[in-house]
Amino acid sequence: MTRLGVNIDHAATVREARKTNEPDPVQAAFLADLGGADGIVCHLREDRRHIQDRDLDILRETVTSHLNLEMAAVDAMVEVALRVKPDMVTLVPEKREEVTTEGGLDVRSSVGRITTVVSTLKGAGIIVSLFIDPDMTQIKEAARTGADYVELHTGCYAEAKHGVDEAIELEKLERGTQAAAKMGLGVSAGHGLTYHNVQAVASIPEVEELNIGHTIVSRAIMVGMEQAVKEMIGLIRSAE
């Protein structure tokens, strides 16, 4: 059964637009859990543009499912992770000027550094995932680091035009998940997935978890977080 991790960053984005105290991403996480989410995902960025340290501390105390912290592979973030002890850390690339994460981590160019971070986090009992493109070289390098999981970047699939382009990107994801699983890696997927395109990815047998944020938070504005999560879970289940 494919799990759903709900990314609550965009609830915090709305809050930070006015620098006020609402909406509360912690409450969003609570309602997502009530809706049946298998986990909560949040990205603590170096510039703290949405999720704040206080949010993360409270989430660690209140999330009853599974807390997945996305973060850059830098010393300051490693220190945060070792203090907070999320259930999982997903290492992601990070650029200050980007609106959202634009692509997967280039493991090949920094395999030594990433291996060190993976070892440190795993030594503290934290499950580690690497957010990478569905590229065979990156998958092989990810396996070399000792990471437990890879999260395959679905952005190219999500942005592809319906038809041939979409089919090509979906095939890349299918091949990538198969290769990663054969290398002993757990596989999740995410980025840009919506209520309209999620089912094809959810139907890939090796995908254990889908991490989805923006479309659920957007839907939640209209119907509420609990209902939005239930609707997404329904689509995922019907695709399996």
GUVO-869030 format. One record per residue (C-alpha): residue number from 1; residue in three letters; x, y, z. Coordinates in nm, 3 decimals. Layout:
// residues N
(site NUM, "ALA", (X, Y, Z)),
...
//
This chain:
// residues 240
(site 1, "MET", (0.000, 0.000, 0.000)),
(site 2, "THR", (0.150, 0.333, -0.110)),
(site 3, "ARG", (0.189, 0.578, 0.178)),
(site 4, "LEU", (0.108, 0.949, 0.161)),
(site 5, "GLY", (0.337, 1.209, 0.316)),
(site 6, "VAL", (0.176, 1.553, 0.331)),
(site 7, "ASN", (0.410, 1.848, 0.295)),
(site 8, "ILE", (0.283, 2.141, 0.502)),
(site 9, "ASP", (0.536, 2.403, 0.386)),
(site 10, "HIS", (0.278, 2.603, 0.193)),
(site 11, "ALA", (0.062, 2.655, 0.499)),
(site 12, "ALA", (0.364, 2.827, 0.648)),
(site 13, "THR", (0.419, 3.018, 0.322)),
(site 14, "VAL", (0.074, 3.176, 0.358)),
(site 15, "ARG", (0.151, 3.267, 0.721)),
(site 16, "GLU", (0.486, 3.422, 0.635)),
(site 17, "ALA", (0.330, 3.634, 0.359)),
(site 18, "ARG", (0.187, 3.850, 0.636)),
(site 19, "LYS", (0.440, 3.763, 0.910)),
(site 20, "THR", (0.156, 3.671, 1.142)),
(site 21, "ASN", (0.061, 3.356, 1.333)),
(site 22, "GLU", (-0.191, 3.201, 1.095)),
(site 23, "PRO", (-0.241, 2.964, 0.935)),
(site 24, "ASP", (-0.050, 2.742, 1.172)),
(site 25, "PRO", (0.143, 2.464, 0.990)),
(site 26, "VAL", (0.133, 2.256, 1.307)),
(site 27, "GLN", (-0.247, 2.262, 1.296)),
(site 28, "ALA", (-0.230, 2.176, 0.927)),
(site 29, "ALA", (-0.021, 1.872, 1.018)),
(site 30, "PHE", (-0.270, 1.768, 1.286)),
(site 31, "LEU", (-0.558, 1.787, 1.040)),
(site 32, "ALA", (-0.359, 1.599, 0.776)),
(site 33, "ASP", (-0.303, 1.321, 1.028)),
(site 34, "LEU", (-0.677, 1.317, 1.099)),
(site 35, "GLY", (-0.739, 1.286, 0.727)),
(site 36, "GLY", (-0.531, 0.969, 0.717)),
(site 37, "ALA", (-0.186, 1.091, 0.614)),
(site 38, "ASP", (0.091, 0.840, 0.679)),
(site 39, "GLY", (0.343, 1.112, 0.747)),
(site 40, "ILE", (0.415, 1.483, 0.762)),
(site 41, "VAL", (0.687, 1.647, 0.554)),
(site 42, "CYS", (0.841, 1.988, 0.613)),
(site 43, "HIS", (1.143, 2.167, 0.466)),
(site 44, "LEU", (1.346, 2.379, 0.704)),
(site 45, "ARG", (1.527, 2.607, 0.463)),
(site 46, "GLU", (1.845, 2.790, 0.553)),
(site 47, "ASP", (1.672, 3.125, 0.495)),
(site 48, "ARG", (1.366, 3.015, 0.701)),
(site 49, "ARG", (1.130, 3.144, 0.433)),
(site 50, "HIS", (0.836, 2.931, 0.553)),
(site 51, "ILE", (0.887, 2.664, 0.821)),
(site 52, "GLN", (1.053, 2.805, 1.133)),
(site 53, "ASP", (1.258, 2.628, 1.400)),
(site 54, "ARG", (0.973, 2.661, 1.648)),
(site 55, "ASP", (0.738, 2.490, 1.401)),
(site 56, "LEU", (0.977, 2.198, 1.371)),
(site 57, "ASP", (1.016, 2.165, 1.747)),
(site 58, "ILE", (0.640, 2.153, 1.798)),
(site 59, "LEU", (0.590, 1.915, 1.506)),
(site 60, "ARG", (0.840, 1.676, 1.662)),
(site 61, "GLU", (0.632, 1.678, 1.980)),
(site 62, "THR", (0.289, 1.649, 1.812)),
(site 63, "VAL", (0.313, 1.449, 1.490)),
(site 64, "THR", (0.184, 1.101, 1.567)),
(site 65, "SER", (0.254, 0.945, 1.229)),
(site 66, "HIS", (0.598, 0.997, 1.072)),
(site 67, "LEU", (0.797, 1.321, 1.054)),
(site 68, "ASN", (1.015, 1.370, 0.746)),
(site 69, "LEU", (1.248, 1.673, 0.757)),
(site 70, "GLU", (1.372, 1.800, 0.423)),
(site 71, "MET", (1.698, 1.992, 0.449)),
(site 72, "ALA", (2.022, 2.085, 0.279)),
(site 73, "ALA", (2.331, 1.873, 0.347)),
(site 74, "VAL", (2.508, 2.148, 0.542)),
(site 75, "ASP", (2.650, 2.146, 0.893)),
(site 76, "ALA", (2.395, 2.385, 1.041)),
(site 77, "MET", (2.105, 2.171, 0.924)),
(site 78, "VAL", (2.271, 1.851, 1.041)),
(site 79, "GLU", (2.295, 2.007, 1.388)),
(site 80, "VAL", (1.923, 2.084, 1.380)),
(site 81, "ALA", (1.839, 1.730, 1.273)),
(site 82, "LEU", (2.054, 1.577, 1.547)),
(site 83, "ARG", (1.879, 1.795, 1.804)),
(site 84, "VAL", (1.522, 1.742, 1.684)),
(site 85, "LYS", (1.555, 1.375, 1.579)),
(site 86, "PRO", (1.287, 1.352, 1.306)),
(site 87, "ASP", (1.193, 1.001, 1.196)),
(site 88, "MET", (1.345, 1.067, 0.854)),
(site 89, "VAL", (1.566, 1.328, 0.691)),
(site 90, "THR", (1.547, 1.388, 0.317)),
(site 91, "LEU", (1.854, 1.564, 0.182)),
(site 92, "VAL", (1.761, 1.809, -0.093)),
(site 93, "PRO", (1.940, 2.070, -0.304)),
(site 94, "GLU", (1.872, 2.426, -0.202)),
(site 95, "LYS", (1.916, 2.762, -0.373)),
(site 96, "ARG", (1.817, 3.090, -0.208)),
(site 97, "GLU", (1.661, 3.237, -0.522)),
(site 98, "GLU", (1.440, 2.942, -0.619)),
(site 99, "VAL", (1.065, 2.948, -0.559)),
(site 100, "THR", (1.062, 2.577, -0.489)),
(site 101, "THR", (1.314, 2.294, -0.528)),
(site 102, "GLU", (1.403, 2.289, -0.897)),
(site 103, "GLY", (1.563, 1.948, -0.934)),
(site 104, "GLY", (1.726, 1.655, -0.766)),
(site 105, "LEU", (2.041, 1.647, -0.555)),
(site 106, "ASP", (2.360, 1.602, -0.757)),
(site 107, "VAL", (2.497, 1.312, -0.556)),
(site 108, "ARG", (2.766, 1.234, -0.810)),
(site 109, "SER", (2.946, 1.567, -0.764)),
(site 110, "SER", (2.943, 1.555, -0.384)),
(site 111, "VAL", (2.925, 1.187, -0.295)),
(site 112, "GLY", (3.191, 1.218, -0.023)),
(site 113, "ARG", (3.013, 1.498, 0.161)),
(site 114, "ILE", (2.673, 1.335, 0.129)),
(site 115, "THR", (2.808, 1.000, 0.248)),
(site 116, "THR", (2.944, 1.171, 0.561)),
(site 117, "VAL", (2.609, 1.339, 0.632)),
(site 118, "VAL", (2.419, 1.014, 0.572)),
(site 119, "SER", (2.649, 0.829, 0.812)),
(site 120, "THR", (2.612, 1.096, 1.081)),
(site 121, "LEU", (2.233, 1.099, 1.062)),
(site 122, "LYS", (2.201, 0.720, 1.051)),
(site 123, "GLY", (2.433, 0.700, 1.349)),
(site 124, "ALA", (2.172, 0.900, 1.539)),
(site 125, "GLY", (1.899, 0.654, 1.443)),
(site 126, "ILE", (1.747, 0.871, 1.169)),
(site 127, "ILE", (1.631, 0.718, 0.841)),
(site 128, "VAL", (1.792, 0.902, 0.547)),
(site 129, "SER", (1.654, 0.965, 0.200)),
(site 130, "LEU", (1.810, 1.149, -0.095)),
(site 131, "PHE", (1.592, 1.357, -0.328)),
(site 132, "ILE", (1.727, 1.285, -0.676)),
(site 133, "ASP", (1.627, 1.286, -1.040)),
(site 134, "PRO", (1.530, 0.948, -1.191)),
(site 135, "ASP", (1.875, 0.921, -1.345)),
(site 136, "MET", (2.066, 0.592, -1.335)),
(site 137, "THR", (2.398, 0.752, -1.246)),
(site 138, "GLN", (2.246, 0.945, -0.956)),
(site 139, "ILE", (2.065, 0.635, -0.831)),
(site 140, "LYS", (2.388, 0.433, -0.832)),
(site 141, "GLU", (2.571, 0.710, -0.648)),
(site 142, "ALA", (2.287, 0.736, -0.397)),
(site 143, "ALA", (2.324, 0.365, -0.321)),
(site 144, "ARG", (2.696, 0.419, -0.258)),
(site 145, "THR", (2.626, 0.675, 0.015)),
(site 146, "GLY", (2.449, 0.423, 0.238)),
(site 147, "ALA", (2.117, 0.610, 0.225)),
(site 148, "ASP", (1.807, 0.411, 0.313)),
(site 149, "TYR", (1.577, 0.568, 0.053)),
(site 150, "VAL", (1.572, 0.775, -0.259)),
(site 151, "GLU", (1.287, 1.013, -0.337)),
(site 152, "LEU", (1.259, 1.043, -0.713)),
(site 153, "HIS", (1.190, 1.392, -0.843)),
(site 154, "THR", (0.864, 1.385, -1.040)),
(site 155, "GLY", (0.881, 1.746, -1.159)),
(site 156, "CYS", (0.963, 1.665, -1.522)),
(site 157, "TYR", (0.673, 1.421, -1.536)),
(site 158, "ALA", (0.439, 1.675, -1.374)),
(site 159, "GLU", (0.539, 1.948, -1.619)),
(site 160, "ALA", (0.534, 1.730, -1.933)),
(site 161, "LYS", (0.262, 1.775, -2.192)),
(site 162, "HIS", (-0.001, 1.502, -2.203)),
(site 163, "GLY", (0.078, 1.230, -2.451)),
(site 164, "VAL", (0.423, 1.126, -2.566)),
(site 165, "ASP", (0.622, 1.361, -2.341)),
(site 166, "GLU", (0.435, 1.251, -2.031)),
(site 167, "ALA", (0.476, 0.884, -2.125)),
(site 168, "ILE", (0.851, 0.930, -2.168)),
(site 169, "GLU", (0.889, 1.090, -1.825)),
(site 170, "LEU", (0.672, 0.825, -1.663)),
(site 171, "GLU", (0.889, 0.553, -1.816)),
(site 172, "LYS", (1.199, 0.719, -1.667)),
(site 173, "LEU", (1.033, 0.708, -1.326)),
(site 174, "GLU", (0.938, 0.342, -1.371)),
(site 175, "ARG", (1.292, 0.244, -1.472)),
(site 176, "GLY", (1.438, 0.449, -1.190)),
(site 177, "THR", (1.220, 0.293, -0.923)),
(site 178, "GLN", (1.299, -0.055, -1.048)),
(site 179, "ALA", (1.673, 0.013, -1.048)),
(site 180, "ALA", (1.669, 0.170, -0.701)),
(site 181, "ALA", (1.471, -0.118, -0.555)),
(site 182, "LYS", (1.715, -0.370, -0.703)),
(site 183, "MET", (1.998, -0.182, -0.531)),
(site 184, "GLY", (1.824, -0.224, -0.197)),
(site 185, "LEU", (1.692, 0.130, -0.168)),
(site 186, "GLY", (1.344, 0.217, -0.054)),
(site 187, "VAL", (1.169, 0.441, -0.309)),
(site 188, "SER", (0.941, 0.739, -0.265)),
(site 189, "ALA", (0.845, 1.005, -0.519)),
(site 190, "GLY", (0.730, 1.363, -0.521)),
(site 191, "HIS", (0.729, 1.717, -0.659)),
(site 192, "GLY", (0.456, 1.869, -0.869)),
(site 193, "LEU", (0.214, 1.581, -0.823)),
(site 194, "THR", (-0.153, 1.684, -0.826)),
(site 195, "TYR", (-0.498, 1.531, -0.804)),
(site 196, "HIS", (-0.490, 1.508, -1.185)),
(site 197, "ASN", (-0.158, 1.331, -1.242)),
(site 198, "VAL", (-0.088, 1.132, -0.926)),
(site 199, "GLN", (-0.244, 0.801, -1.019)),
(site 200, "ALA", (0.008, 0.699, -1.285)),
(site 201, "VAL", (0.293, 0.739, -1.035)),
(site 202, "ALA", (0.095, 0.575, -0.756)),
(site 203, "SER", (0.049, 0.269, -0.976)),
(site 204, "ILE", (0.426, 0.203, -1.001)),
(site 205, "PRO", (0.473, -0.106, -0.780)),
(site 206, "GLU", (0.811, -0.008, -0.632)),
(site 207, "VAL", (0.696, 0.335, -0.512)),
(site 208, "GLU", (0.641, 0.304, -0.137)),
(site 209, "GLU", (0.544, 0.663, -0.060)),
(site 210, "LEU", (0.430, 0.979, -0.235)),
(site 211, "ASN", (0.521, 1.313, -0.078)),
(site 212, "ILE", (0.277, 1.583, -0.186)),
(site 213, "GLY", (0.226, 1.938, -0.066)),
(site 214, "HIS", (0.116, 2.228, -0.283)),
(site 215, "THR", (-0.187, 2.069, -0.446)),
(site 216, "ILE", (-0.319, 1.940, -0.111)),
(site 217, "VAL", (-0.275, 2.275, 0.063)),
(site 218, "SER", (-0.441, 2.444, -0.236)),
(site 219, "ARG", (-0.735, 2.206, -0.221)),
(site 220, "ALA", (-0.753, 2.249, 0.156)),
(site 221, "ILE", (-0.827, 2.620, 0.111)),
(site 222, "MET", (-1.152, 2.513, -0.056)),
(site 223, "VAL", (-1.256, 2.202, 0.135)),
(site 224, "GLY", (-1.039, 2.184, 0.446)),
(site 225, "MET", (-0.716, 1.993, 0.510)),
(site 226, "GLU", (-0.875, 1.676, 0.640)),
(site 227, "GLN", (-1.100, 1.641, 0.335)),
(site 228, "ALA", (-0.822, 1.732, 0.092)),
(site 229, "VAL", (-0.601, 1.456, 0.234)),
(site 230, "LYS", (-0.885, 1.203, 0.220)),
(site 231, "GLU", (-0.945, 1.285, -0.147)),
(site 232, "MET", (-0.577, 1.236, -0.233)),
(site 233, "ILE", (-0.562, 0.907, -0.045)),
(site 234, "GLY", (-0.869, 0.790, -0.238)),
(site 235, "LEU", (-0.698, 0.858, -0.569)),
(site 236, "ILE", (-0.380, 0.682, -0.460)),
(site 237, "ARG", (-0.565, 0.375, -0.332)),
(site 238, "SER", (-0.773, 0.344, -0.648)),
(site 239, "ALA", (-0.455, 0.343, -0.860)),
(site 240, "GLU", (-0.285, 0.056, -0.676)),
//
